[in-house]
Amino acid sequence: MTSVLDDARSTSDLESESTINEPIPFEKVVESLNQGAKDAIAEKDYLSYSTLLDIQLHDPSRYTNDEREQLMSCLLEILQSDDHLVYEIGWDIPSIIIPYIESDFSFNSGIRDAPCVYKILKIFEILANKGNPKELFLKSCELLSSLTISEDANIEFTHRENFFEIKMYNVNELMATCLRKIATLYPSRLLAMSVGSYVNLMYNLHQIPIAHTTYQFVLKRAYSFARNYDGAPKPEKSDYSQAELTKIENDENYLIRKLLTGFITNMVYMGTMSYISYFAMRHFYRLERDAGKILEDQTPADTAILDRFYELSYSFDLYLRKIFDKFVQDSKKVVYGINNTGGDDGLADILFEKCVVDFQTNLLTHIVDSDAQSINDSTLGEIILFTQSKVSKHTFDTPLIKLSDAISIALRLLIPQMVQKTFVHRSLQDLALFWIWYALKQNELKIDPNYDAKIDLISISQEYLPIFFQCLIFVFHSIEAPRFRYMMLTLLTKLLIVTPESVGYDLIKDTIENCPFEVIRPALIGIYKHLLLNSKTDVNDVEQELSKVSLKEEKGGEETGETGETGANGKNGGSKAPKLPPRRVTTTTYYALTDEKFSDILEWILLAQSNTFVENEDGIKIDPSKLSTLASILNLIVALKKKDAVVTGRDKLERVLKSVERNVDVVNKNSSNQLEKNAAGMLRLTIERIRE
């Protein structure tokens, strides 16, 4: 064995000087592996053979795909030939062969066709069945903790994700199999190592942008691990008394349950951080379908893994409804329990600080405290699972959630994300939006007949509402998916309808004038247009008049219809039907256009003009990123031009339009950019429509 190892080392030294020496022939590498195995078995020098494997196999790039396949076949045959060899050297093999999973395979056929993959699957199977379970368990925990997506730029990123999944599958199955084989009185210690490995794995994945499906793959493996965990076999002999053994077992059962509940809730929290869970979108799609609308790309989201975690949580006695109810009550205390005497800015400062501290202290928990004194469930993971159950059931009877409750949830979850980038969690953003939709739906259905969302919003301090809307604008800017933004604009419209007009208008005005997110301006102008043009009906007047209608005859006392005929005998006794009350239905738009607000709109045009037409050394250019805002405001004027405020302010409007027109003329005259000329032509056409 020593001679083979020496040859291998000398070969490695020679290869490091490849500029003057030819690489070792591949046949000699295979021969050294086979002969080394025979020597190791004969001499029981297993450590030397592990060293030989490391020397010959540590760098897959030395070999072609065909050679790698032959090497894995050779190793598989060697391990199949001697169980004791597997037991002695198996601990070192996973880290050596894992890199061989990657190749230039394009995944256009089954993974059995991928170089080395099938052979490696078989090797891991042999290790799990014949290897030393303690050593392999420790090695698999170490590997799982360090797994991440390869950085090999020569491999397409989606393929790197596929290779990662193959690696994780092998390591995870090895870890789970070995865990079931280790006899111990303290299985919680081993379980804690497995759980810690999963947490580290998730942390690694958060460092790079990966596909949603990769997170789902990890969650599925975590779910299977938790569901299938059934403890560990007990040692055949023990020095403890029966009473001591019973106490140890009870303590272990408690720790195992805490570890598993902490594991599944933290996995859900970490595994849903980078992508939405389609809570709000699934609700919105149902509303659209109920209204007879069909949206493109309404492919149902794959959230089945969250349903499985939800069911698993109940098998572990996690009462998610109670946890959610407490979360809502705590949110109201955190948000509305501020004693503010410093004005609006003072409340905002206090609220932001309080929400960030609360998030760090009470919500952003780790499965094990830094002092290792307690095992923690993730409250955020738990409310994600409860929300998943409500979205899946699509029922609105319980729990009762007021709009003010939903606002407190949103502020508590979203403010920390606005302050600190590392707190950003897409599914929590999604969750906050869903509970706003949920509260609005309960208000619409009158689940609580005594509740009115408008009155509810008036009952809370109006200082909270601008901050709440800022949080929603932050989410709108954060998530760029067009369908998601469309859903959010619909939600914002519904919220502005039930919000006091003074607060809603101030939000619109401040956003258009000061918001750093350009994308929200045209969208908010469109919402404002809807609020200015669409009518609302005061149904109270109608109900009041209908309540005065009598369906009794003045003399006979028998009920009559509109024709005056009685339902009983066909006679009307000479009486006449009562007159219908006059139709006095009051209609107004959601928001009113006053002279002052029209002046604001003119200021918006001037502001948008200065942002859109940029003067530089080459003259005046159009900034395409700012064009939509100016076009949206001008189109708003087109829709409002017959309103009284616009008619009376015609002279001021004309001065503003001429200012825009001058810039349009300069671009048309001097620009050589056809896109700029097209944009200028569009603006001129809109101005002409205003003047019609």
C-alpha positions as CSV (number, residue, x, y, z in Angstrom):
1,M,0.0,0.0,0.0
2,T,2.9,2.4,0.8
3,S,4.4,2.0,-2.6
4,V,1.0,2.8,-4.3
5,L,0.6,5.9,-2.1
6,D,4.1,7.0,-2.8
7,D,3.5,6.6,-6.5
8,A,0.3,8.6,-6.2
9,R,2.1,11.4,-4.4
10,S,4.9,11.5,-6.9
11,T,2.3,11.6,-9.6
12,S,0.6,14.6,-8.0
13,D,4.0,16.4,-7.7
14,L,4.7,15.7,-11.4
15,E,1.3,17.0,-12.5
16,S,1.9,20.2,-10.6
17,E,4.8,20.7,-12.9
18,S,2.8,20.0,-16.0
19,T,4.6,22.6,-18.0
20,I,7.5,20.2,-18.4
21,N,5.9,16.8,-17.8
22,E,3.1,14.9,-19.3
23,P,0.0,14.1,-17.1
24,I,-0.1,10.6,-15.6
25,P,-1.9,8.2,-18.0
26,F,-5.5,7.7,-17.0
27,E,-5.1,3.9,-17.0
28,K,-2.5,4.2,-14.3
29,V,-4.9,6.2,-12.1
30,V,-7.5,3.4,-12.4
31,E,-4.9,0.8,-11.7
32,S,-3.7,2.6,-8.6
33,L,-7.3,2.8,-7.2
34,N,-7.9,-0.9,-7.7
35,Q,-4.4,-2.0,-6.4
36,G,-4.7,0.4,-3.5
37,A,-8.0,-1.1,-2.4
38,K,-6.5,-4.6,-2.5
39,D,-3.5,-3.5,-0.4
40,A,-5.7,-1.6,2.1
41,I,-7.9,-4.7,2.6
42,A,-4.8,-7.0,2.9
43,E,-2.8,-4.7,5.2
44,K,-5.8,-3.0,6.9
45,D,-4.2,0.3,6.1
46,Y,-7.4,2.2,5.4
47,L,-6.2,5.7,6.2
48,S,-3.5,5.4,3.5
49,Y,-6.2,4.4,0.9
50,S,-8.3,7.4,1.9
51,T,-5.3,9.5,1.2
52,L,-4.9,7.8,-2.1
53,L,-8.5,8.5,-3.1
54,D,-8.1,12.2,-2.1
55,I,-4.9,12.5,-4.2
56,Q,-6.3,10.9,-7.3
57,L,-9.9,12.2,-7.2
58,H,-9.7,15.6,-5.6
59,D,-9.7,17.5,-8.9
60,P,-12.5,16.4,-11.4
61,S,-11.2,19.0,-13.9
62,R,-8.2,16.7,-14.6
63,Y,-10.5,14.2,-16.3
64,T,-12.9,14.1,-19.2
65,N,-16.6,13.2,-18.7
66,D,-15.9,9.7,-19.9
67,E,-13.0,9.4,-17.5
68,R,-15.0,10.7,-14.6
69,E,-17.7,8.1,-15.4
70,Q,-15.0,5.3,-15.4
71,L,-13.6,6.6,-12.1
72,M,-17.0,6.5,-10.4
73,S,-17.6,3.0,-11.9
74,C,-14.3,1.9,-10.5
75,L,-15.0,3.3,-7.1
76,L,-18.5,1.8,-7.0
77,E,-17.1,-1.7,-7.9
78,I,-14.4,-1.4,-5.2
79,L,-17.0,-0.5,-2.5
80,Q,-19.4,-3.2,-3.6
81,S,-16.6,-5.8,-3.2
82,D,-15.9,-5.3,0.5
83,D,-18.3,-4.0,3.2
84,H,-15.6,-3.6,5.7
85,L,-13.7,-1.3,3.4
86,V,-16.8,0.8,3.1
87,Y,-17.2,0.9,6.9
88,E,-13.6,2.1,7.3
89,I,-13.2,4.6,4.6
90,G,-16.8,5.6,3.8
91,W,-16.6,8.8,5.9
92,D,-14.1,10.4,3.5
93,I,-15.9,9.6,0.3
94,P,-18.9,12.0,0.1
95,S,-16.8,15.1,0.0
96,I,-14.5,13.6,-2.6
97,I,-17.3,12.5,-5.1
98,I,-19.8,15.4,-4.6
99,P,-17.9,17.6,-7.1
100,Y,-18.2,14.9,-9.8
101,I,-21.9,15.5,-10.0
102,E,-21.4,18.7,-12.0
103,S,-20.7,18.5,-15.7
104,D,-21.8,20.0,-19.0
105,F,-25.0,18.0,-19.0
106,S,-27.9,20.1,-20.4
107,F,-30.8,18.3,-18.7
108,N,-32.6,17.6,-21.9
109,S,-33.1,14.0,-20.9
110,G,-33.3,12.0,-17.6
111,I,-30.6,12.5,-15.0
112,R,-29.5,8.9,-15.5
113,D,-27.9,10.2,-18.6
114,A,-25.9,12.8,-16.7
115,P,-22.2,11.8,-16.4
116,C,-21.4,10.1,-13.0
117,V,-24.8,10.9,-11.4
118,Y,-26.3,7.4,-11.4
119,K,-23.0,5.9,-10.1
120,I,-22.8,8.5,-7.4
121,L,-26.4,7.8,-6.3
122,K,-25.4,4.1,-6.0
123,I,-22.2,4.9,-4.0
124,F,-24.2,7.0,-1.6
125,E,-26.7,4.2,-1.2
126,I,-23.8,1.8,-0.3
127,L,-22.4,4.3,2.2
128,A,-25.8,4.7,3.8
129,N,-26.3,0.9,4.1
130,K,-22.8,-0.3,4.9
131,G,-20.8,2.7,6.2
132,N,-20.1,3.8,9.7
133,P,-23.3,5.7,10.6
134,K,-21.7,8.0,13.2
135,E,-18.9,9.1,11.0
136,L,-21.1,9.5,7.9
137,F,-23.7,11.3,9.9
138,L,-21.1,13.9,11.0
139,K,-19.7,14.2,7.5
140,S,-23.2,14.6,5.9
141,C,-24.1,17.3,8.5
142,E,-20.9,19.1,7.6
143,L,-21.5,18.8,3.9
144,L,-25.2,19.9,4.1
145,S,-24.1,23.0,6.1
146,S,-21.7,24.1,3.4
147,L,-23.7,23.2,0.3
148,T,-24.5,26.1,-2.1
149,I,-24.9,26.8,-5.8
150,S,-21.7,26.3,-7.8
151,E,-19.9,29.4,-9.0
152,D,-18.7,27.7,-12.2
153,A,-19.4,30.2,-14.9
154,N,-19.0,27.6,-17.6
155,I,-22.2,25.9,-16.4
156,E,-25.6,27.6,-17.1
157,F,-27.1,28.8,-13.8
158,T,-30.3,26.8,-14.0
159,H,-28.2,23.7,-14.5
160,R,-26.1,24.6,-11.5
161,E,-29.3,24.7,-9.5
162,N,-30.2,21.3,-10.8
163,F,-26.8,19.9,-9.8
164,F,-27.3,21.5,-6.4
165,E,-30.5,19.6,-6.0
166,I,-28.9,16.3,-6.8
167,K,-26.1,17.0,-4.3
168,M,-28.5,17.9,-1.6
169,Y,-30.7,14.9,-2.2
170,N,-27.7,12.6,-1.8
171,V,-26.4,14.3,1.3
172,N,-29.8,14.6,2.9
173,E,-30.7,11.0,2.4
174,L,-27.3,9.9,3.8
175,M,-27.8,12.1,6.8
176,A,-31.3,10.9,7.5
177,T,-30.5,7.2,7.0
178,C,-27.4,7.3,9.3
179,L,-29.4,9.3,11.9
180,R,-31.9,6.4,12.2
181,K,-29.0,3.9,12.8
182,I,-27.2,5.6,15.7
183,A,-28.1,4.1,19.1
184,T,-28.2,6.8,21.7
185,L,-30.2,7.8,24.8
186,Y,-29.9,11.4,23.7
187,P,-31.2,11.6,20.1
188,S,-32.0,15.3,20.5
189,R,-28.3,16.1,20.3
190,L,-28.0,14.5,16.8
191,L,-31.3,16.0,15.7
192,A,-30.0,19.4,16.7
193,M,-27.0,18.9,14.4
194,S,-29.3,18.0,11.5
195,V,-31.5,21.0,12.1
196,G,-28.5,23.3,12.4
197,S,-27.2,22.0,9.1
198,Y,-30.5,22.8,7.4
199,V,-30.5,26.3,8.8
200,N,-26.9,26.9,7.6
201,L,-27.9,25.6,4.2
202,M,-30.8,28.1,3.9
203,Y,-28.5,30.9,5.0
204,N,-26.1,30.0,2.2
205,L,-28.9,30.1,-0.3
206,H,-29.9,33.6,0.8
207,Q,-26.5,34.9,-0.3
208,I,-27.2,34.4,-4.0
209,P,-30.3,34.9,-6.2
210,I,-31.8,31.5,-6.9
211,A,-35.0,30.2,-8.4
212,H,-38.2,29.8,-6.4
213,T,-38.2,26.1,-7.4
214,T,-34.9,25.6,-5.7
215,Y,-36.3,26.9,-2.4
216,Q,-39.3,24.6,-2.8
217,F,-37.0,21.6,-3.4
218,V,-35.2,22.4,-0.1
219,L,-38.5,22.8,1.7
220,K,-39.7,19.5,0.4
221,R,-36.6,17.8,1.7
222,A,-37.0,19.5,5.0
223,Y,-40.6,18.5,5.2
224,S,-39.8,14.8,4.5
225,F,-37.1,14.9,7.1
226,A,-39.3,16.2,9.8
227,R,-42.3,14.0,8.9
228,N,-40.2,10.8,8.8
229,Y,-38.1,11.5,11.9
230,D,-38.9,8.8,14.5
231,G,-36.1,9.1,17.0
232,A,-33.2,6.8,17.4
233,P,-32.7,3.2,18.6
234,K,-31.7,2.8,22.3
235,P,-28.4,1.3,23.3
236,E,-28.7,-2.4,24.3
237,K,-27.0,-1.7,27.7
238,S,-27.3,1.2,30.1
239,D,-25.9,2.0,33.5
240,Y,-29.0,4.2,34.4
241,S,-31.9,3.0,36.6
242,Q,-35.3,2.7,35.1
243,A,-36.5,5.9,36.8
244,E,-33.5,7.7,35.3
245,L,-34.1,6.3,31.9
246,T,-37.8,7.4,32.1
247,K,-36.8,10.9,33.0
248,I,-34.2,11.0,30.2
249,E,-36.8,9.8,27.7
250,N,-39.3,12.3,28.8
251,D,-36.8,15.1,28.6
252,E,-35.7,13.9,25.2
253,N,-39.2,13.7,23.8
254,Y,-39.8,17.3,24.9
255,L,-36.5,18.5,23.3
256,I,-37.2,16.6,20.1
257,R,-40.7,18.1,19.8
258,K,-39.3,21.6,20.4
259,L,-36.6,21.0,17.8
260,L,-39.0,19.8,15.2
261,T,-41.5,22.6,15.7
262,G,-38.7,25.1,15.7
263,F,-37.3,23.4,12.6
264,I,-40.4,23.4,10.5
265,T,-41.4,27.0,11.4
266,N,-38.0,28.4,10.8
267,M,-37.7,26.5,7.5
268,V,-41.0,28.0,6.4
269,Y,-39.8,31.5,7.4
270,M,-36.4,31.1,5.7
271,G,-37.7,29.2,2.6
272,T,-40.3,31.9,1.8
273,M,-38.1,34.9,2.3
274,S,-37.0,35.6,-1.3
275,Y,-40.3,35.1,-3.1
276,I,-44.0,35.8,-2.5
277,S,-46.3,32.9,-1.6
278,Y,-49.2,34.2,-3.8
279,F,-51.4,34.9,-0.8
280,A,-52.7,38.2,-2.2
281,M,-52.6,37.1,-5.8
282,R,-54.6,34.0,-5.3
283,H,-57.3,36.0,-3.5
284,F,-57.3,38.6,-6.2
285,Y,-57.5,36.0,-9.0
286,R,-60.6,34.6,-7.3
287,L,-62.2,38.0,-7.1
288,E,-61.4,38.6,-10.8
289,R,-63.0,35.3,-11.8
290,D,-66.0,35.9,-9.7
291,A,-66.4,39.2,-11.5
292,G,-66.2,37.4,-14.9
293,K,-62.8,38.7,-15.7
294,I,-60.0,36.5,-17.0
295,L,-56.5,37.5,-16.4
296,E,-53.6,36.3,-18.5
297,D,-51.0,34.0,-16.8
298,Q,-53.5,32.8,-14.1
299,T,-51.6,29.6,-13.7
300,P,-52.2,28.4,-10.1
301,A,-49.1,28.9,-7.9
302,D,-47.5,25.7,-6.6
303,T,-47.9,26.2,-2.8
304,A,-48.7,22.6,-2.0
305,I,-45.5,22.3,0.2
306,L,-46.9,25.0,2.5
307,D,-50.2,23.0,2.8
308,R,-48.1,20.0,3.9
309,F,-46.2,22.1,6.5
310,Y,-49.5,23.4,7.8
311,E,-50.8,19.9,8.3
312,L,-47.5,18.8,9.8
313,S,-47.7,21.7,12.3
314,Y,-51.0,20.4,13.7
315,S,-49.5,16.9,14.2
316,F,-46.9,18.7,16.4
317,D,-49.7,20.4,18.3
318,L,-49.0,23.9,17.0
319,Y,-52.3,25.8,17.4
320,L,-51.8,28.3,14.6
321,R,-55.2,30.1,15.1
322,K,-54.3,31.0,18.7
323,I,-50.8,32.0,17.6
324,F,-52.3,34.3,14.9
325,D,-54.8,35.8,17.3
326,K,-52.1,36.7,19.7
327,F,-50.0,38.1,16.9
328,V,-52.8,40.4,15.9
329,Q,-53.4,41.6,19.4
330,D,-49.6,42.2,19.9
331,S,-49.5,44.1,16.6
332,K,-52.2,46.5,17.8
333,K,-50.3,47.1,21.0
334,V,-47.0,47.7,19.3
335,V,-48.5,50.0,16.7
336,Y,-51.3,51.8,18.4
337,G,-49.9,51.8,21.9
338,I,-47.7,54.9,21.3
339,N,-48.2,57.9,23.5
340,N,-47.2,60.6,21.2
341,T,-47.0,64.3,22.0
342,G,-44.5,65.3,19.4
343,G,-46.7,65.8,16.4
344,D,-46.7,63.7,13.2
345,D,-42.9,63.5,12.8
346,G,-42.6,62.5,16.4
347,L,-45.1,59.6,16.0
348,A,-43.4,58.4,12.8
349,D,-40.0,58.3,14.5
350,I,-41.3,56.5,17.6
351,L,-43.3,54.1,15.5
352,F,-40.3,53.2,13.2
353,E,-38.0,52.7,16.2
354,K,-40.6,50.6,18.1
355,C,-41.4,48.4,15.1
356,V,-37.7,47.7,14.3
357,V,-36.9,46.9,18.0
358,D,-40.0,44.6,18.2
359,F,-39.0,42.9,14.9
360,Q,-35.5,42.2,16.2
361,T,-36.6,41.2,19.7
362,N,-39.9,39.3,19.2
363,L,-40.2,38.3,15.6
364,L,-36.8,37.7,14.2
365,T,-36.1,34.7,16.3
366,H,-33.4,32.0,15.8
367,I,-34.1,28.4,16.4
368,V,-31.5,28.3,19.2
369,D,-30.7,31.4,21.2
370,S,-27.2,32.7,21.2
371,D,-26.7,31.5,24.7
372,A,-28.1,28.1,23.8
373,Q,-30.6,28.3,26.6
374,S,-33.8,27.9,24.6
375,I,-35.2,26.4,21.4
376,N,-37.6,28.8,19.5
377,D,-40.4,28.4,17.1
378,S,-40.6,31.1,14.4
379,T,-43.7,33.2,15.0
380,L,-43.4,34.5,11.5
381,G,-43.2,31.0,10.1
382,E,-46.3,30.2,12.0
383,I,-48.4,33.1,10.8
384,I,-47.2,32.3,7.2
385,L,-48.7,28.8,7.6
386,F,-51.9,30.1,9.1
387,T,-52.3,32.6,6.3
388,Q,-51.7,29.8,3.8
389,S,-54.6,27.9,5.3
390,K,-57.0,30.9,5.0
391,V,-56.0,31.5,1.4
392,S,-56.5,27.9,0.5
393,K,-59.9,27.7,2.2
394,H,-61.1,31.1,0.8
395,T,-63.5,31.6,3.7
396,F,-64.1,34.9,5.5
397,D,-66.2,34.0,8.5
398,T,-63.4,33.8,11.0
399,P,-61.2,35.3,12.3
400,L,-62.8,38.8,12.4
401,I,-60.1,41.2,11.2
402,K,-60.9,44.9,11.1
403,L,-59.1,47.1,8.6
404,S,-57.3,48.8,11.5
405,D,-56.1,45.3,12.6
406,A,-54.7,44.7,9.1
407,I,-53.0,48.1,9.1
408,S,-51.3,47.2,12.4
409,I,-50.1,43.9,10.9
410,A,-48.8,45.7,7.8
411,L,-47.0,48.4,9.8
412,R,-45.4,45.9,12.2
413,L,-44.1,43.7,9.4
414,L,-43.2,46.3,6.7
415,I,-41.6,49.2,8.6
416,P,-38.6,47.1,9.6
417,Q,-38.2,46.0,5.9
418,M,-38.2,49.7,4.9
419,V,-35.4,50.4,7.4
420,Q,-33.1,47.4,7.0
421,K,-32.5,45.6,3.8
422,T,-31.6,42.3,5.6
423,F,-35.2,42.3,7.0
424,V,-36.8,42.2,3.6
425,H,-39.1,39.2,3.3
426,R,-41.3,38.9,0.2
427,S,-43.8,36.5,1.7
428,L,-44.4,38.7,4.7
429,Q,-45.0,41.6,2.3
430,D,-47.5,39.3,0.5
431,L,-49.0,38.3,3.8
432,A,-49.6,41.9,4.9
433,L,-51.4,42.6,1.6
434,F,-53.6,39.5,2.0
435,W,-54.9,40.5,5.4
436,I,-55.8,43.9,4.0
437,W,-57.8,42.2,1.3
438,Y,-59.3,39.9,3.8
439,A,-60.5,42.8,6.0
440,L,-62.0,44.6,3.0
441,K,-63.8,41.5,2.0
442,Q,-65.2,41.0,5.4
443,N,-66.4,44.6,5.4
444,E,-68.0,44.0,1.9
445,L,-69.8,40.8,3.1
446,K,-70.8,42.4,6.4
447,I,-69.5,39.5,8.3
448,D,-69.9,41.8,11.4
449,P,-73.1,43.7,10.6
450,N,-72.1,46.4,13.1
451,Y,-68.7,47.1,11.5
452,D,-67.9,49.8,8.9
453,A,-64.4,50.2,7.5
454,K,-64.8,53.9,7.0
455,I,-65.8,54.5,10.6
456,D,-63.0,52.2,11.7
457,L,-60.4,54.2,9.9
458,I,-61.7,57.4,11.4
459,S,-61.4,55.9,14.9
460,I,-57.7,55.5,14.7
461,S,-55.2,58.4,14.7
462,Q,-55.0,59.7,11.2
463,E,-51.2,60.1,11.6
464,Y,-50.9,56.3,11.0
465,L,-52.5,56.3,7.5
466,P,-49.8,58.1,5.6
467,I,-47.1,55.8,7.0
468,F,-49.3,52.8,6.1
469,F,-49.6,54.0,2.5
470,Q,-45.9,54.6,2.4
471,C,-45.4,51.0,3.4
472,L,-47.6,49.8,0.5
473,I,-45.8,52.0,-2.0
474,F,-42.5,50.5,-0.8
475,V,-43.9,47.0,-1.5
476,F,-45.2,48.2,-4.9
477,H,-41.7,49.4,-5.8
478,S,-40.0,46.2,-4.4
479,I,-41.9,43.7,-6.5
480,E,-41.8,44.3,-10.2
481,A,-44.1,41.6,-11.5
482,P,-46.8,43.4,-13.6
483,R,-49.7,41.2,-12.4
484,F,-48.6,41.8,-8.8
485,R,-48.5,45.6,-9.3
486,Y,-51.9,45.5,-11.0
487,M,-53.3,43.7,-8.0
488,M,-51.7,46.3,-5.7
489,L,-53.1,49.2,-7.7
490,T,-56.6,47.7,-7.3
491,L,-56.0,47.3,-3.5
492,L,-54.7,50.9,-3.2
493,T,-57.8,52.2,-5.0
494,K,-60.1,50.3,-2.7
495,L,-58.2,51.6,0.3
496,L,-58.3,55.2,-0.9
497,I,-62.1,54.9,-1.3
498,V,-62.6,54.1,2.4
499,T,-59.9,56.5,3.6
500,P,-60.9,60.0,4.5
501,E,-60.5,62.2,1.5
502,S,-58.2,64.7,3.2
503,V,-55.8,61.9,4.1
504,G,-56.0,60.2,0.8
505,Y,-55.5,63.3,-1.2
506,D,-52.5,64.4,0.9
507,L,-51.0,61.0,0.2
508,I,-51.5,61.3,-3.6
509,K,-50.1,64.9,-3.6
510,D,-47.1,64.0,-1.4
511,T,-46.2,60.9,-3.5
512,I,-46.4,62.7,-6.8
513,E,-44.3,65.6,-5.6
514,N,-41.8,63.8,-3.3
515,C,-41.7,60.1,-3.8
516,P,-38.3,58.8,-4.9
517,F,-39.9,55.9,-6.8
518,E,-40.8,57.1,-10.2
519,V,-42.8,54.0,-11.1
520,I,-45.5,54.8,-8.6
521,R,-46.4,58.3,-10.0
522,P,-48.2,57.4,-13.2
523,A,-50.0,54.6,-11.4
524,L,-51.2,56.9,-8.6
525,I,-52.3,59.5,-11.1
526,G,-54.4,56.8,-12.7
527,I,-56.0,56.0,-9.3
528,Y,-56.6,59.6,-8.7
529,K,-58.3,59.9,-12.0
530,H,-60.6,57.0,-11.0
531,L,-61.5,58.7,-7.8
532,L,-62.3,62.0,-9.5
533,L,-64.4,60.5,-12.2
534,N,-66.3,57.6,-10.8
535,S,-69.5,58.1,-8.9
536,K,-70.6,56.8,-5.5
537,T,-74.3,56.4,-4.6
538,D,-75.7,57.4,-1.2
539,V,-77.8,54.3,-0.6
540,N,-79.1,55.7,2.7
541,D,-81.4,58.2,0.8
542,V,-82.9,55.3,-1.2
543,E,-83.5,53.1,1.8
544,Q,-85.0,56.1,3.7
545,E,-87.6,56.7,1.0
546,L,-88.4,53.0,0.5
547,S,-89.1,52.7,4.2
548,K,-92.0,55.1,3.9
549,V,-93.8,53.0,1.3
550,S,-97.0,51.3,2.5
551,L,-98.2,48.1,0.8
552,K,-101.5,48.2,2.7
553,E,-104.8,49.4,1.3
554,E,-106.0,52.6,2.9
555,K,-109.4,51.0,3.8
556,G,-109.5,47.3,3.3
557,G,-106.1,46.6,4.8
558,E,-105.3,44.0,2.2
559,E,-101.9,43.9,0.6
560,T,-101.8,45.2,-3.0
561,G,-99.3,45.1,-5.8
562,E,-98.3,47.9,-8.1
563,T,-101.5,47.4,-10.2
564,G,-103.8,47.8,-7.2
565,E,-105.1,44.2,-7.4
566,T,-105.4,42.2,-4.2
567,G,-103.7,38.9,-4.0
568,A,-106.7,37.2,-2.2
569,N,-109.8,37.9,-4.2
570,G,-108.8,40.0,-7.2
571,K,-110.7,43.0,-6.0
572,N,-109.2,46.3,-5.0
573,G,-112.1,47.8,-3.1
574,G,-111.8,51.0,-5.1
575,S,-108.4,51.9,-3.6
576,K,-105.4,53.0,-5.6
577,A,-101.8,51.9,-5.3
578,P,-99.6,54.2,-3.2
579,K,-97.4,56.5,-5.2
580,L,-93.8,55.6,-5.5
581,P,-91.5,58.1,-3.7
582,P,-89.5,60.5,-5.8
583,R,-86.1,59.1,-6.8
584,R,-83.7,61.3,-5.0
585,V,-80.4,59.4,-5.3
586,T,-77.4,61.5,-4.5
587,T,-74.4,60.8,-6.7
588,T,-71.0,62.3,-6.1
589,T,-67.5,61.2,-7.1
590,Y,-65.2,59.7,-4.5
591,Y,-63.0,62.7,-4.5
592,A,-63.9,66.3,-5.4
593,L,-61.9,68.5,-7.8
594,T,-61.6,72.0,-6.2
595,D,-59.9,75.0,-7.5
596,E,-57.0,74.5,-5.1
597,K,-56.6,70.9,-6.2
598,F,-56.6,71.8,-9.8
599,S,-53.9,74.3,-9.1
600,D,-51.9,71.4,-7.6
601,I,-52.4,69.4,-10.8
602,L,-50.9,72.3,-12.8
603,E,-47.9,72.4,-10.4
604,W,-47.5,68.6,-11.0
605,I,-47.4,69.3,-14.8
606,L,-44.6,71.9,-14.3
607,L,-42.7,69.5,-12.0
608,A,-43.1,66.6,-14.4
609,Q,-42.0,68.8,-17.3
610,S,-38.8,69.9,-15.6
611,N,-38.0,66.2,-14.9
612,T,-38.9,65.0,-18.4
613,F,-37.2,67.7,-20.5
614,V,-33.5,67.6,-19.5
615,E,-31.2,70.4,-20.7
616,N,-27.6,69.4,-21.4
617,E,-24.7,70.4,-23.7
618,D,-26.5,68.9,-26.7
619,G,-29.7,70.8,-26.0
620,I,-33.0,69.6,-24.6
621,K,-33.6,65.9,-24.3
622,I,-36.5,63.7,-23.1
623,D,-35.8,61.5,-20.2
624,P,-37.8,58.3,-21.1
625,S,-37.9,57.2,-17.4
626,K,-39.9,60.4,-16.5
627,L,-42.1,60.6,-19.6
628,S,-44.9,58.5,-18.3
629,T,-45.6,60.8,-15.4
630,L,-46.0,63.9,-17.6
631,A,-48.1,62.0,-20.1
632,S,-50.3,60.6,-17.3
633,I,-51.0,64.1,-15.8
634,L,-51.8,65.5,-19.3
635,N,-54.2,62.6,-19.9
636,L,-55.8,63.3,-16.5
637,I,-56.5,66.9,-17.7
638,V,-58.1,65.5,-20.9
639,A,-60.5,63.5,-18.7
640,L,-61.3,66.4,-16.4
641,K,-61.5,69.3,-18.9
642,K,-65.3,69.7,-18.5
643,K,-65.1,69.9,-14.7
644,D,-65.9,73.3,-13.2
645,A,-62.5,73.8,-11.7
646,V,-60.8,73.2,-15.0
647,V,-63.2,75.5,-16.9
648,T,-62.7,78.4,-14.5
649,G,-58.9,77.9,-14.5
650,R,-58.6,77.7,-18.3
651,D,-56.2,80.7,-18.5
652,K,-53.8,79.2,-15.9
653,L,-54.0,75.8,-17.7
654,E,-53.2,77.4,-21.1
655,R,-50.0,79.1,-19.7
656,V,-48.8,75.7,-18.4
657,L,-49.6,74.0,-21.7
658,K,-47.7,76.6,-23.6
659,S,-44.7,76.0,-21.4
660,V,-44.8,72.3,-22.2
661,E,-45.4,73.1,-25.9
662,R,-42.2,75.1,-26.1
663,N,-40.1,72.1,-24.9
664,V,-42.0,69.8,-27.3
665,D,-41.2,72.2,-30.2
666,V,-37.5,72.3,-29.3
667,V,-37.3,68.5,-29.3
668,N,-39.1,68.2,-32.6
669,K,-36.8,70.8,-34.2
670,N,-33.4,69.7,-32.9
671,S,-33.6,66.1,-31.9
672,S,-32.2,63.4,-34.2
673,N,-33.6,60.6,-32.0
674,Q,-36.8,59.3,-33.6
675,L,-38.1,57.9,-30.3
676,E,-37.8,61.3,-28.7
677,K,-39.7,62.8,-31.7
678,N,-42.4,60.2,-31.3
679,A,-42.7,61.0,-27.6
680,A,-42.9,64.7,-28.3
681,G,-45.6,64.1,-30.9
682,M,-47.6,62.1,-28.4
683,L,-47.4,65.0,-25.9
684,R,-48.5,67.5,-28.6
685,L,-51.4,65.3,-29.5
686,T,-52.5,65.2,-25.9
687,I,-52.3,68.9,-25.5
688,E,-54.5,69.4,-28.6
689,R,-57.1,67.1,-27.1
690,I,-57.1,69.2,-23.9
691,R,-57.8,72.3,-26.0
692,E,-60.6,70.8,-28.0
